[in-house]
Amino acid sequence: MGDRLELGTRGEDLAAAHLERAGMLVVARNWRCRHGELDVVARDGPTLVFCEVKTRRGLGFGGPLAAITPAKQARLRRLASAYLAAEGHHRGPVRFDAVGILWHPDGRVEVEHVRGIT
């Protein structure tokens, strides 16, 4: 696999497909504002889900989800607020999820979805 950008894009593609197989509807990908970017926004029934995706090639720096620190979670909450302000207020519940993609050297891929990270 090529560079980090390609790895990240392929990981986000896999994460979006995983969420859709789980019955969610992806409503936005790579939504940007001046504060940063939301990887995936999806609907899980009445719940609007803001999903952070982390993709890694190995475990040298820990698993993919280890990169979702408290600071990253706070940033995700700020981005979700910006999304809601820009796209119209959602009246139902919201949730913050994470999807970790681990791409092994032999081509195997592990997908881990954690609901309610923050």
BALUMKOL-802986 format. One record per atom (N, C-alpha, C): residue number from 1; residue in three letters; atom name; x, y, z. Coordinates in steps of 0.1 Angstrom, whole numbers, plus 5000, padded with zeros to 4 digits. Example, Ala and Ser with C-alpha at 12.3 -4.5 7.8 and 13.67 -1.06 7.14 Angstrom:
REM BALUMKOL-802986
@i = 1, aa = ALA, at = N, px = 5132, py = 4943, pz = 5078
@i = 1, aa = ALA, at = CA, px = 5123, py = 4955, pz = 5078
@i = 1, aa = ALA, at = C, px = 5132, py = 4967, pz = 5078
@i = 2, aa = SER, at = N, px = 5128, py = 4978, pz = 5071
@i = 2, aa = SER, at = CA, px = 5137, py = 4989, pz = 5071
@i = 2, aa = SER, at = C, px = 5129, py = 5000, pz = 5079
This chain:
REM BALUMKOL-802986
@i = 1, aa = MET, at = N, px = 5008, py = 4988, pz = 5000
@i = 1, aa = MET, at = CA, px = 5000, py = 5000, pz = 5000
@i = 1, aa = MET, at = C, px = 5009, py = 5012, pz = 5000
@i = 2, aa = GLY, at = N, px = 5004, py = 5023, pz = 4994
@i = 2, aa = GLY, at = CA, px = 5012, py = 5035, pz = 4992
@i = 2, aa = GLY, at = C, px = 5014, py = 5044, pz = 5004
@i = 3, aa = ASP, at = N, px = 5012, py = 5056, pz = 5003
@i = 3, aa = ASP, at = CA, px = 5015, py = 5066, pz = 5013
@i = 3, aa = ASP, at = C, px = 5003, py = 5066, pz = 5024
@i = 4, aa = ARG, at = N, px = 5006, py = 5075, pz = 5034
@i = 4, aa = ARG, at = CA, px = 4996, py = 5076, pz = 5045
@i = 4, aa = ARG, at = C, px = 4983, py = 5081, pz = 5041
@i = 5, aa = LEU, at = N, px = 4982, py = 5090, pz = 5031
@i = 5, aa = LEU, at = CA, px = 4969, py = 5095, pz = 5026
@i = 5, aa = LEU, at = C, px = 4961, py = 5084, pz = 5020
@i = 6, aa = GLU, at = N, px = 4968, py = 5076, pz = 5012
@i = 6, aa = GLU, at = CA, px = 4961, py = 5064, pz = 5006
@i = 6, aa = GLU, at = C, px = 4956, py = 5054, pz = 5016
@i = 7, aa = LEU, at = N, px = 4964, py = 5052, pz = 5026
@i = 7, aa = LEU, at = CA, px = 4961, py = 5043, pz = 5037
@i = 7, aa = LEU, at = C, px = 4949, py = 5048, pz = 5044
@i = 8, aa = GLY, at = N, px = 4949, py = 5061, pz = 5047
@i = 8, aa = GLY, at = CA, px = 4938, py = 5067, pz = 5055
@i = 8, aa = GLY, at = C, px = 4925, py = 5066, pz = 5047
@i = 9, aa = THR, at = N, px = 4926, py = 5069, pz = 5034
@i = 9, aa = THR, at = CA, px = 4914, py = 5069, pz = 5025
@i = 9, aa = THR, at = C, px = 4908, py = 5055, pz = 5024
@i = 10, aa = ARG, at = N, px = 4917, py = 5045, pz = 5022
@i = 10, aa = ARG, at = CA, px = 4912, py = 5031, pz = 5022
@i = 10, aa = ARG, at = C, px = 4906, py = 5027, pz = 5035
@i = 11, aa = GLY, at = N, px = 4912, py = 5031, pz = 5046
@i = 11, aa = GLY, at = CA, px = 4906, py = 5028, pz = 5059
@i = 11, aa = GLY, at = C, px = 4893, py = 5034, pz = 5061
@i = 12, aa = GLU, at = N, px = 4891, py = 5047, pz = 5057
@i = 12, aa = GLU, at = CA, px = 4878, py = 5053, pz = 5058
@i = 12, aa = GLU, at = C, px = 4868, py = 5046, pz = 5049
@i = 13, aa = ASP, at = N, px = 4872, py = 5042, pz = 5037
@i = 13, aa = ASP, at = CA, px = 4863, py = 5034, pz = 5028
@i = 13, aa = ASP, at = C, px = 4858, py = 5021, pz = 5035
@i = 14, aa = LEU, at = N, px = 4867, py = 5014, pz = 5042
@i = 14, aa = LEU, at = CA, px = 4864, py = 5002, pz = 5049
@i = 14, aa = LEU, at = C, px = 4855, py = 5005, pz = 5061
@i = 15, aa = ALA, at = N, px = 4858, py = 5016, pz = 5068
@i = 15, aa = ALA, at = CA, px = 4850, py = 5019, pz = 5080
@i = 15, aa = ALA, at = C, px = 4835, py = 5023, pz = 5075
@i = 16, aa = ALA, at = N, px = 4834, py = 5031, pz = 5065
@i = 16, aa = ALA, at = CA, px = 4820, py = 5034, pz = 5060
@i = 16, aa = ALA, at = C, px = 4813, py = 5022, pz = 5056
@i = 17, aa = ALA, at = N, px = 4819, py = 5013, pz = 5049
@i = 17, aa = ALA, at = CA, px = 4813, py = 5000, pz = 5045
@i = 17, aa = ALA, at = C, px = 4809, py = 4992, pz = 5057
@i = 18, aa = HIS, at = N, px = 4817, py = 4992, pz = 5067
@i = 18, aa = HIS, at = CA, px = 4814, py = 4984, pz = 5079
@i = 18, aa = HIS, at = C, px = 4802, py = 4990, pz = 5086
@i = 19, aa = LEU, at = N, px = 4801, py = 5004, pz = 5087
@i = 19, aa = LEU, at = CA, px = 4790, py = 5010, pz = 5093
@i = 19, aa = LEU, at = C, px = 4777, py = 5007, pz = 5086
@i = 20, aa = GLU, at = N, px = 4778, py = 5008, pz = 5073
@i = 20, aa = GLU, at = CA, px = 4766, py = 5005, pz = 5064
@i = 20, aa = GLU, at = C, px = 4761, py = 4990, pz = 5066
@i = 21, aa = ARG, at = N, px = 4771, py = 4981, pz = 5067
@i = 21, aa = ARG, at = CA, px = 4767, py = 4967, pz = 5069
@i = 21, aa = ARG, at = C, px = 4761, py = 4965, pz = 5083
@i = 22, aa = ALA, at = N, px = 4764, py = 4974, pz = 5092
@i = 22, aa = ALA, at = CA, px = 4759, py = 4973, pz = 5106
@i = 22, aa = ALA, at = C, px = 4745, py = 4980, pz = 5106
@i = 23, aa = GLY, at = N, px = 4740, py = 4985, pz = 5095
@i = 23, aa = GLY, at = CA, px = 4727, py = 4991, pz = 5094
@i = 23, aa = GLY, at = C, px = 4726, py = 5006, pz = 5095
@i = 24, aa = MET, at = N, px = 4738, py = 5012, pz = 5095
@i = 24, aa = MET, at = CA, px = 4738, py = 5027, pz = 5096
@i = 24, aa = MET, at = C, px = 4737, py = 5033, pz = 5082
@i = 25, aa = LEU, at = N, px = 4733, py = 5045, pz = 5081
@i = 25, aa = LEU, at = CA, px = 4733, py = 5053, pz = 5069
@i = 25, aa = LEU, at = C, px = 4744, py = 5064, pz = 5069
@i = 26, aa = VAL, at = N, px = 4754, py = 5063, pz = 5061
@i = 26, aa = VAL, at = CA, px = 4764, py = 5073, pz = 5061
@i = 26, aa = VAL, at = C, px = 4758, py = 5085, pz = 5054
@i = 27, aa = VAL, at = N, px = 4759, py = 5097, pz = 5061
@i = 27, aa = VAL, at = CA, px = 4753, py = 5109, pz = 5056
@i = 27, aa = VAL, at = C, px = 4764, py = 5119, pz = 5052
@i = 28, aa = ALA, at = N, px = 4776, py = 5118, pz = 5057
@i = 28, aa = ALA, at = CA, px = 4787, py = 5127, pz = 5053
@i = 28, aa = ALA, at = C, px = 4800, py = 5120, pz = 5055
@i = 29, aa = ARG, at = N, px = 4810, py = 5123, pz = 5046
@i = 29, aa = ARG, at = CA, px = 4823, py = 5118, pz = 5048
@i = 29, aa = ARG, at = C, px = 4833, py = 5129, pz = 5046
@i = 30, aa = ASN, at = N, px = 4843, py = 5130, pz = 5054
@i = 30, aa = ASN, at = CA, px = 4853, py = 5140, pz = 5053
@i = 30, aa = ASN, at = C, px = 4847, py = 5154, pz = 5053
@i = 31, aa = TRP, at = N, px = 4838, py = 5156, pz = 5062
@i = 31, aa = TRP, at = CA, px = 4832, py = 5170, pz = 5064
@i = 31, aa = TRP, at = C, px = 4842, py = 5179, pz = 5070
@i = 32, aa = ARG, at = N, px = 4844, py = 5190, pz = 5063
@i = 32, aa = ARG, at = CA, px = 4855, py = 5200, pz = 5068
@i = 32, aa = ARG, at = C, px = 4849, py = 5213, pz = 5072
@i = 33, aa = CYS, at = N, px = 4855, py = 5219, pz = 5082
@i = 33, aa = CYS, at = CA, px = 4853, py = 5233, pz = 5086
@i = 33, aa = CYS, at = C, px = 4866, py = 5238, pz = 5091
@i = 34, aa = ARG, at = N, px = 4866, py = 5250, pz = 5095
@i = 34, aa = ARG, at = CA, px = 4879, py = 5257, pz = 5099
@i = 34, aa = ARG, at = C, px = 4885, py = 5250, pz = 5111
@i = 35, aa = HIS, at = N, px = 4878, py = 5242, pz = 5119
@i = 35, aa = HIS, at = CA, px = 4883, py = 5235, pz = 5131
@i = 35, aa = HIS, at = C, px = 4889, py = 5222, pz = 5128
@i = 36, aa = GLY, at = N, px = 4886, py = 5216, pz = 5115
@i = 36, aa = GLY, at = CA, px = 4892, py = 5203, pz = 5112
@i = 36, aa = GLY, at = C, px = 4882, py = 5195, pz = 5104
@i = 37, aa = GLU, at = N, px = 4883, py = 5182, pz = 5105
@i = 37, aa = GLU, at = CA, px = 4875, py = 5173, pz = 5096
@i = 37, aa = GLU, at = C, px = 4869, py = 5162, pz = 5104
@i = 38, aa = LEU, at = N, px = 4856, py = 5159, pz = 5101
@i = 38, aa = LEU, at = CA, px = 4849, py = 5147, pz = 5106
@i = 38, aa = LEU, at = C, px = 4851, py = 5136, pz = 5096
@i = 39, aa = ASP, at = N, px = 4855, py = 5125, pz = 5100
@i = 39, aa = ASP, at = CA, px = 4858, py = 5114, pz = 5091
@i = 39, aa = ASP, at = C, px = 4845, py = 5108, pz = 5085
@i = 40, aa = VAL, at = N, px = 4835, py = 5105, pz = 5094
@i = 40, aa = VAL, at = CA, px = 4823, py = 5099, pz = 5089
@i = 40, aa = VAL, at = C, px = 4812, py = 5104, pz = 5099
@i = 41, aa = VAL, at = N, px = 4800, py = 5108, pz = 5093
@i = 41, aa = VAL, at = CA, px = 4788, py = 5111, pz = 5100
@i = 41, aa = VAL, at = C, px = 4778, py = 5102, pz = 5095
@i = 42, aa = ALA, at = N, px = 4771, py = 5095, pz = 5104
@i = 42, aa = ALA, at = CA, px = 4761, py = 5085, pz = 5100
@i = 42, aa = ALA, at = C, px = 4749, py = 5086, pz = 5109
@i = 43, aa = ARG, at = N, px = 4738, py = 5079, pz = 5104
@i = 43, aa = ARG, at = CA, px = 4726, py = 5078, pz = 5112
@i = 43, aa = ARG, at = C, px = 4725, py = 5063, pz = 5116
@i = 44, aa = ASP, at = N, px = 4722, py = 5061, pz = 5129
@i = 44, aa = ASP, at = CA, px = 4719, py = 5048, pz = 5134
@i = 44, aa = ASP, at = C, px = 4705, py = 5049, pz = 5140
@i = 45, aa = GLY, at = N, px = 4695, py = 5047, pz = 5132
@i = 45, aa = GLY, at = CA, px = 4681, py = 5050, pz = 5136
@i = 45, aa = GLY, at = C, px = 4680, py = 5065, pz = 5138
@i = 46, aa = PRO, at = N, px = 4675, py = 5069, pz = 5150
@i = 46, aa = PRO, at = CA, px = 4673, py = 5083, pz = 5152
@i = 46, aa = PRO, at = C, px = 4686, py = 5090, pz = 5157
@i = 47, aa = THR, at = N, px = 4696, py = 5082, pz = 5159
@i = 47, aa = THR, at = CA, px = 4709, py = 5087, pz = 5165
@i = 47, aa = THR, at = C, px = 4718, py = 5092, pz = 5154
@i = 48, aa = LEU, at = N, px = 4723, py = 5104, pz = 5155
@i = 48, aa = LEU, at = CA, px = 4734, py = 5109, pz = 5146
@i = 48, aa = LEU, at = C, px = 4747, py = 5105, pz = 5152
@i = 49, aa = VAL, at = N, px = 4755, py = 5098, pz = 5144
@i = 49, aa = VAL, at = CA, px = 4768, py = 5093, pz = 5149
@i = 49, aa = VAL, at = C, px = 4780, py = 5100, pz = 5143
@i = 50, aa = PHE, at = N, px = 4789, py = 5105, pz = 5151
@i = 50, aa = PHE, at = CA, px = 4801, py = 5111, pz = 5146
@i = 50, aa = PHE, at = C, px = 4812, py = 5101, pz = 5148
@i = 51, aa = CYS, at = N, px = 4818, py = 5097, pz = 5138
@i = 51, aa = CYS, at = CA, px = 4828, py = 5086, pz = 5138
@i = 51, aa = CYS, at = C, px = 4842, py = 5090, pz = 5134
@i = 52, aa = GLU, at = N, px = 4851, py = 5087, pz = 5143
@i = 52, aa = GLU, at = CA, px = 4865, py = 5089, pz = 5141
@i = 52, aa = GLU, at = C, px = 4871, py = 5076, pz = 5135
@i = 53, aa = VAL, at = N, px = 4879, py = 5077, pz = 5125
@i = 53, aa = VAL, at = CA, px = 4885, py = 5065, pz = 5119
@i = 53, aa = VAL, at = C, px = 4900, py = 5066, pz = 5120
@i = 54, aa = LYS, at = N, px = 4906, py = 5055, pz = 5125
@i = 54, aa = LYS, at = CA, px = 4921, py = 5055, pz = 5126
@i = 54, aa = LYS, at = C, px = 4925, py = 5042, pz = 5119
@i = 55, aa = THR, at = N, px = 4935, py = 5043, pz = 5110
@i = 55, aa = THR, at = CA, px = 4940, py = 5032, pz = 5103
@i = 55, aa = THR, at = C, px = 4955, py = 5031, pz = 5105
@i = 56, aa = ARG, at = N, px = 4960, py = 5019, pz = 5107
@i = 56, aa = ARG, at = CA, px = 4974, py = 5017, pz = 5109
@i = 56, aa = ARG, at = C, px = 4979, py = 5004, pz = 5102
@i = 57, aa = ARG, at = N, px = 4991, py = 5004, pz = 5099
@i = 57, aa = ARG, at = CA, px = 4997, py = 4992, pz = 5092
@i = 57, aa = ARG, at = C, px = 5003, py = 4982, pz = 5102
@i = 58, aa = GLY, at = N, px = 5005, py = 4986, pz = 5114
@i = 58, aa = GLY, at = CA, px = 5010, py = 4976, pz = 5124
@i = 58, aa = GLY, at = C, px = 5008, py = 4981, pz = 5138
@i = 59, aa = LEU, at = N, px = 5013, py = 4974, pz = 5148
@i = 59, aa = LEU, at = CA, px = 5011, py = 4977, pz = 5162
@i = 59, aa = LEU, at = C, px = 5023, py = 4984, pz = 5168
@i = 60, aa = GLY, at = N, px = 5033, py = 4989, pz = 5160
@i = 60, aa = GLY, at = CA, px = 5045, py = 4995, pz = 5166
@i = 60, aa = GLY, at = C, px = 5042, py = 5007, pz = 5175
@i = 61, aa = PHE, at = N, px = 5031, py = 5014, pz = 5172
@i = 61, aa = PHE, at = CA, px = 5027, py = 5025, pz = 5181
@i = 61, aa = PHE, at = C, px = 5014, py = 5023, pz = 5188
@i = 62, aa = GLY, at = N, px = 5011, py = 5010, pz = 5190
@i = 62, aa = GLY, at = CA, px = 4998, py = 5006, pz = 5196
@i = 62, aa = GLY, at = C, px = 4988, py = 5004, pz = 5185
@i = 63, aa = GLY, at = N, px = 4976, py = 4999, pz = 5189
@i = 63, aa = GLY, at = CA, px = 4965, py = 4997, pz = 5180
@i = 63, aa = GLY, at = C, px = 4960, py = 5010, pz = 5175
@i = 64, aa = PRO, at = N, px = 4952, py = 5009, pz = 5164
@i = 64, aa = PRO, at = CA, px = 4946, py = 5022, pz = 5158
@i = 64, aa = PRO, at = C, px = 4938, py = 5030, pz = 5168
@i = 65, aa = LEU, at = N, px = 4931, py = 5024, pz = 5177
@i = 65, aa = LEU, at = CA, px = 4922, py = 5031, pz = 5186
@i = 65, aa = LEU, at = C, px = 4930, py = 5038, pz = 5197
@i = 66, aa = ALA, at = N, px = 4942, py = 5034, pz = 5199
@i = 66, aa = ALA, at = CA, px = 4951, py = 5040, pz = 5209
@i = 66, aa = ALA, at = C, px = 4954, py = 5055, pz = 5206
@i = 67, aa = ALA, at = N, px = 4952, py = 5058, pz = 5193
@i = 67, aa = ALA, at = CA, px = 4954, py = 5072, pz = 5188
@i = 67, aa = ALA, at = C, px = 4943, py = 5082, pz = 5192
@i = 68, aa = ILE, at = N, px = 4932, py = 5076, pz = 5197
@i = 68, aa = ILE, at = CA, px = 4920, py = 5085, pz = 5200
@i = 68, aa = ILE, at = C, px = 4922, py = 5089, pz = 5215
@i = 69, aa = THR, at = N, px = 4929, py = 5099, pz = 5217
@i = 69, aa = THR, at = CA, px = 4932, py = 5104, pz = 5230
@i = 69, aa = THR, at = C, px = 4921, py = 5113, pz = 5235
@i = 70, aa = PRO, at = N, px = 4921, py = 5117, pz = 5248
@i = 70, aa = PRO, at = CA, px = 4911, py = 5126, pz = 5253
@i = 70, aa = PRO, at = C, px = 4911, py = 5139, pz = 5245
@i = 71, aa = ALA, at = N, px = 4923, py = 5144, pz = 5241
@i = 71, aa = ALA, at = CA, px = 4923, py = 5156, pz = 5233
@i = 71, aa = ALA, at = C, px = 4916, py = 5154, pz = 5220
@i = 72, aa = LYS, at = N, px = 4918, py = 5143, pz = 5213
@i = 72, aa = LYS, at = CA, px = 4911, py = 5139, pz = 5201
@i = 72, aa = LYS, at = C, px = 4896, py = 5138, pz = 5203
@i = 73, aa = GLN, at = N, px = 4892, py = 5133, pz = 5214
@i = 73, aa = GLN, at = CA, px = 4878, py = 5132, pz = 5217
@i = 73, aa = GLN, at = C, px = 4872, py = 5146, pz = 5219
@i = 74, aa = ALA, at = N, px = 4879, py = 5155, pz = 5225
@i = 74, aa = ALA, at = CA, px = 4874, py = 5168, pz = 5227
@i = 74, aa = ALA, at = C, px = 4873, py = 5175, pz = 5214
@i = 75, aa = ARG, at = N, px = 4882, py = 5173, pz = 5205
@i = 75, aa = ARG, at = CA, px = 4882, py = 5179, pz = 5192
@i = 75, aa = ARG, at = C, px = 4870, py = 5174, pz = 5184
@i = 76, aa = LEU, at = N, px = 4867, py = 5161, pz = 5185
@i = 76, aa = LEU, at = CA, px = 4856, py = 5155, pz = 5179
@i = 76, aa = LEU, at = C, px = 4843, py = 5161, pz = 5183
@i = 77, aa = ARG, at = N, px = 4842, py = 5164, pz = 5196
@i = 77, aa = ARG, at = CA, px = 4830, py = 5171, pz = 5202
@i = 77, aa = ARG, at = C, px = 4828, py = 5185, pz = 5196
@i = 78, aa = ARG, at = N, px = 4839, py = 5192, pz = 5195
@i = 78, aa = ARG, at = CA, px = 4839, py = 5205, pz = 5189
@i = 78, aa = ARG, at = C, px = 4835, py = 5205, pz = 5174
@i = 79, aa = LEU, at = N, px = 4840, py = 5195, pz = 5167
@i = 79, aa = LEU, at = CA, px = 4837, py = 5194, pz = 5153
@i = 79, aa = LEU, at = C, px = 4822, py = 5190, pz = 5151
@i = 80, aa = ALA, at = N, px = 4817, py = 5181, pz = 5160
@i = 80, aa = ALA, at = CA, px = 4803, py = 5178, pz = 5160
@i = 80, aa = ALA, at = C, px = 4794, py = 5190, pz = 5162
@i = 81, aa = SER, at = N, px = 4798, py = 5198, pz = 5171
@i = 81, aa = SER, at = CA, px = 4790, py = 5211, pz = 5174
@i = 81, aa = SER, at = C, px = 4790, py = 5220, pz = 5161
@i = 82, aa = ALA, at = N, px = 4802, py = 5221, pz = 5155
@i = 82, aa = ALA, at = CA, px = 4802, py = 5229, pz = 5143
@i = 82, aa = ALA, at = C, px = 4794, py = 5223, pz = 5132
@i = 83, aa = TYR, at = N, px = 4794, py = 5209, pz = 5130
@i = 83, aa = TYR, at = CA, px = 4786, py = 5203, pz = 5120
@i = 83, aa = TYR, at = C, px = 4771, py = 5206, pz = 5123
@i = 84, aa = LEU, at = N, px = 4766, py = 5204, pz = 5135
@i = 84, aa = LEU, at = CA, px = 4752, py = 5206, pz = 5139
@i = 84, aa = LEU, at = C, px = 4748, py = 5221, pz = 5136
@i = 85, aa = ALA, at = N, px = 4757, py = 5230, pz = 5139
@i = 85, aa = ALA, at = CA, px = 4754, py = 5244, pz = 5136
@i = 85, aa = ALA, at = C, px = 4754, py = 5247, pz = 5121
@i = 86, aa = ALA, at = N, px = 4762, py = 5241, pz = 5113
@i = 86, aa = ALA, at = CA, px = 4763, py = 5243, pz = 5099
@i = 86, aa = ALA, at = C, px = 4752, py = 5236, pz = 5091
@i = 87, aa = GLU, at = N, px = 4749, py = 5224, pz = 5095
@i = 87, aa = GLU, at = CA, px = 4740, py = 5215, pz = 5088
@i = 87, aa = GLU, at = C, px = 4726, py = 5215, pz = 5093
@i = 88, aa = GLY, at = N, px = 4723, py = 5223, pz = 5103
@i = 88, aa = GLY, at = CA, px = 4709, py = 5222, pz = 5109
@i = 88, aa = GLY, at = C, px = 4709, py = 5214, pz = 5121
@i = 89, aa = HIS, at = N, px = 4702, py = 5219, pz = 5131
@i = 89, aa = HIS, at = CA, px = 4702, py = 5212, pz = 5144
@i = 89, aa = HIS, at = C, px = 4695, py = 5199, pz = 5143
@i = 90, aa = HIS, at = N, px = 4701, py = 5189, pz = 5149
@i = 90, aa = HIS, at = CA, px = 4695, py = 5175, pz = 5150
@i = 90, aa = HIS, at = C, px = 4688, py = 5174, pz = 5163
@i = 91, aa = ARG, at = N, px = 4676, py = 5170, pz = 5163
@i = 91, aa = ARG, at = CA, px = 4668, py = 5170, pz = 5175
@i = 91, aa = ARG, at = C, px = 4669, py = 5157, pz = 5183
@i = 92, aa = GLY, at = N, px = 4674, py = 5147, pz = 5177
@i = 92, aa = GLY, at = CA, px = 4675, py = 5134, pz = 5183
@i = 92, aa = GLY, at = C, px = 4689, py = 5132, pz = 5191
@i = 93, aa = PRO, at = N, px = 4691, py = 5120, pz = 5195
@i = 93, aa = PRO, at = CA, px = 4704, py = 5118, pz = 5203
@i = 93, aa = PRO, at = C, px = 4716, py = 5118, pz = 5193
@i = 94, aa = VAL, at = N, px = 4728, py = 5120, pz = 5199
@i = 94, aa = VAL, at = CA, px = 4740, py = 5119, pz = 5191
@i = 94, aa = VAL, at = C, px = 4749, py = 5110, pz = 5199
@i = 95, aa = ARG, at = N, px = 4759, py = 5104, pz = 5191
@i = 95, aa = ARG, at = CA, px = 4768, py = 5094, pz = 5197
@i = 95, aa = ARG, at = C, px = 4781, py = 5096, pz = 5190
@i = 96, aa = PHE, at = N, px = 4792, py = 5093, pz = 5197
@i = 96, aa = PHE, at = CA, px = 4806, py = 5094, pz = 5192
@i = 96, aa = PHE, at = C, px = 4811, py = 5080, pz = 5192
@i = 97, aa = ASP, at = N, px = 4815, py = 5075, pz = 5180
@i = 97, aa = ASP, at = CA, px = 4820, py = 5062, pz = 5178
@i = 97, aa = ASP, at = C, px = 4835, py = 5063, pz = 5172
@i = 98, aa = ALA, at = N, px = 4841, py = 5052, pz = 5172
@i = 98, aa = ALA, at = CA, px = 4855, py = 5051, pz = 5166
@i = 98, aa = ALA, at = C, px = 4855, py = 5038, pz = 5159
@i = 99, aa = VAL, at = N, px = 4862, py = 5038, pz = 5147
@i = 99, aa = VAL, at = CA, px = 4865, py = 5026, pz = 5140
@i = 99, aa = VAL, at = C, px = 4880, py = 5025, pz = 5138
@i = 100, aa = GLY, at = N, px = 4886, py = 5014, pz = 5143
@i = 100, aa = GLY, at = CA, px = 4900, py = 5012, pz = 5141
@i = 100, aa = GLY, at = C, px = 4902, py = 5002, pz = 5130
@i = 101, aa = ILE, at = N, px = 4911, py = 5005, pz = 5120
@i = 101, aa = ILE, at = CA, px = 4914, py = 4996, pz = 5109
@i = 101, aa = ILE, at = C, px = 4929, py = 4992, pz = 5111
@i = 102, aa = LEU, at = N, px = 4932, py = 4979, pz = 5112
@i = 102, aa = LEU, at = CA, px = 4945, py = 4974, pz = 5113
@i = 102, aa = LEU, at = C, px = 4948, py = 4966, pz = 5100
@i = 103, aa = TRP, at = N, px = 4957, py = 4971, pz = 5092
@i = 103, aa = TRP, at = CA, px = 4961, py = 4965, pz = 5079
@i = 103, aa = TRP, at = C, px = 4974, py = 4957, pz = 5081
@i = 104, aa = HIS, at = N, px = 4973, py = 4944, pz = 5081
@i = 104, aa = HIS, at = CA, px = 4985, py = 4936, pz = 5083
@i = 104, aa = HIS, at = C, px = 4993, py = 4935, pz = 5071
@i = 105, aa = PRO, at = N, px = 5006, py = 4932, pz = 5072
@i = 105, aa = PRO, at = CA, px = 5015, py = 4931, pz = 5061
@i = 105, aa = PRO, at = C, px = 5011, py = 4921, pz = 5050
@i = 106, aa = ASP, at = N, px = 5004, py = 4910, pz = 5055
@i = 106, aa = ASP, at = CA, px = 5000, py = 4900, pz = 5046
@i = 106, aa = ASP, at = C, px = 4987, py = 4903, pz = 5039
@i = 107, aa = GLY, at = N, px = 4981, py = 4915, pz = 5041
@i = 107, aa = GLY, at = CA, px = 4969, py = 4920, pz = 5034
@i = 107, aa = GLY, at = C, px = 4956, py = 4918, pz = 5042
@i = 108, aa = ARG, at = N, px = 4957, py = 4910, pz = 5053
@i = 108, aa = ARG, at = CA, px = 4945, py = 4909, pz = 5062
@i = 108, aa = ARG, at = C, px = 4942, py = 4922, pz = 5068
@i = 109, aa = VAL, at = N, px = 4929, py = 4924, pz = 5070
@i = 109, aa = VAL, at = CA, px = 4924, py = 4936, pz = 5076
@i = 109, aa = VAL, at = C, px = 4915, py = 4933, pz = 5088
@i = 110, aa = GLU, at = N, px = 4918, py = 4940, pz = 5099
@i = 110, aa = GLU, at = CA, px = 4909, py = 4939, pz = 5111
@i = 110, aa = GLU, at = C, px = 4902, py = 4952, pz = 5113
@i = 111, aa = VAL, at = N, px = 4889, py = 4951, pz = 5115
@i = 111, aa = VAL, at = CA, px = 4880, py = 4963, pz = 5118
@i = 111, aa = VAL, at = C, px = 4875, py = 4962, pz = 5132
@i = 112, aa = GLU, at = N, px = 4877, py = 4972, pz = 5140
@i = 112, aa = GLU, at = CA, px = 4871, py = 4973, pz = 5153
@i = 112, aa = GLU, at = C, px = 4863, py = 4985, pz = 5154
@i = 113, aa = HIS, at = N, px = 4850, py = 4983, pz = 5158
@i = 113, aa = HIS, at = CA, px = 4840, py = 4994, pz = 5159
@i = 113, aa = HIS, at = C, px = 4837, py = 4996, pz = 5174
@i = 114, aa = VAL, at = N, px = 4840, py = 5007, pz = 5180
@i = 114, aa = VAL, at = CA, px = 4836, py = 5010, pz = 5194
@i = 114, aa = VAL, at = C, px = 4826, py = 5021, pz = 5194
@i = 115, aa = ARG, at = N, px = 4814, py = 5018, pz = 5200
@i = 115, aa = ARG, at = CA, px = 4803, py = 5027, pz = 5201
@i = 115, aa = ARG, at = C, px = 4804, py = 5035, pz = 5214
@i = 116, aa = GLY, at = N, px = 4801, py = 5048, pz = 5213
@i = 116, aa = GLY, at = CA, px = 4801, py = 5056, pz = 5225
@i = 116, aa = GLY, at = C, px = 4815, py = 5059, pz = 5232
@i = 117, aa = ILE, at = N, px = 4824, py = 5064, pz = 5224
@i = 117, aa = ILE, at = CA, px = 4837, py = 5066, pz = 5230
@i = 117, aa = ILE, at = C, px = 4839, py = 5079, pz = 5239
@i = 118, aa = THR, at = N, px = 4830, py = 5088, pz = 5238
@i = 118, aa = THR, at = CA, px = 4831, py = 5100, pz = 5246
@i = 118, aa = THR, at = C, px = 4818, py = 5104, pz = 5252
